[in-house]
């Protein structure tokens, strides 16, 4: 279900799929700022409705992530496990800067393969269900 | 991912970015290409590293700025503590010394020499002890305010400690300095309100006019000497320093150092002045008076050393010596008259009354010499009693419980009322000689003294009039109903042995 209308420079879409995985997609060439990261996180929390869920973040083609945004990613949220999905070496650098600079509050990894990313999230869902 | 072609300009741009970063320009960033290949990843990495570095620098600079501000604040606070008096906010001795050196240096470069005023409050200890330290502190703050109000912007008012203040007047002529001293005296003579009471914090001021080339510390020393001269010459006055004042200051120091050994070397003496019954002429007692048989200066009167003794901390020892000696001398007593018909009066200073073991000391001495307590009367001056606190009253009550008498001395020189006296544990009043000086020539004074004697009698107290020098004075006092008297008419102070022999055969003036 689509619950939020994308705005310029903000996330493109934020949904929960049939498996209960949050899917956050950033638009092509986006510069993720502190406020846009904050807006995305607040929406994630609202969507999850007091439950912690795994989250797939599609960040391929992200242009850059501001330092303030990276600090937001270090905060605890409704996400129980995060897979950062990219394609290029640039995505990998950005993702790892995000992971390295912030102390991430839940297991977070970078993937270039969507299936492997979903597999990582599903493992987590099983763990939290057990 | 394929290797970038050699002609790819992005690597050169990256090298330029690194050079600029190395030069300290942390704002330089490169745009990654749409290819988002490994070279773009390196570019993105450098951009992010530059961000981090920039942020770390900013954070560091901000912290340095904060710490510097804290250090500056701490330094100012330390400076304030080191250079200013915390109670009054005035300069302290260190800052004064610094400003004096500056003023002296400016005088050497052509400015006028500085003058220094040194002020010491005349009755601060009395106020502090009598009304409490918090009142004393308020008084000091008020004095600081008044002094600051009378000086120029360029002058420095300092508190040197206790109740001592100094004012540095740089580049000033003598007339201006005197005017400031006068204004300070006037300001300090105005009353200071403490609740519903008022106290008068009068000060003595020493003034030293500087001369070109005079060392700063000598200015302060000379002002101090002048201040002592002002105190000695009458309180609430100012004195300009004169070189001969040093002799007096040296003499005081000499006395203070010699007093320390005066007791050990048996140089103190007690003389006794008789107190007589004006109707019969019979001696009823004697007042013990201290003298110092100085090895080179001869017999010294109390006025020449008691002030120094009080200031140098010898007073309690001397007071104890007087008590022990007077009681010891009382041990010798003839068969007649009965002991209780003759009392020995001993003076106590407020500092002795406040000494905690006074009653025990008296009791021990009386017991050791077999002297009944009733044969001893302790005299405390009206001013001393008025400025005392409850502790003094307790001490007097303890002496009364022993059985000794308590007399108020120099009555008429202070401001106590008869109703106040009635509440005190005393049994006699010694009327000051100043009240009877004109009694033979001034009818108003006769009525005045008569009224005082009646009030004393009405309060249930016995009156002894001091300073009787003529038969006329004695007769007038007897007519007014005065029972007891003391003065040269009845005898000058004499050794105890003389008193003893006179007890055996009195030949004294009586009221005819």
Interface residues (C-beta under 8 A of the other chain):
Chain A: X61 X63 X64 X67 X87 X88 X89 X90 X91 X92 X93 X94 X97 X101
Chain B: X1 X32 X36 X37 X38 X40 X41 X42 X44 X45 X47 X48 X51 X52 X55
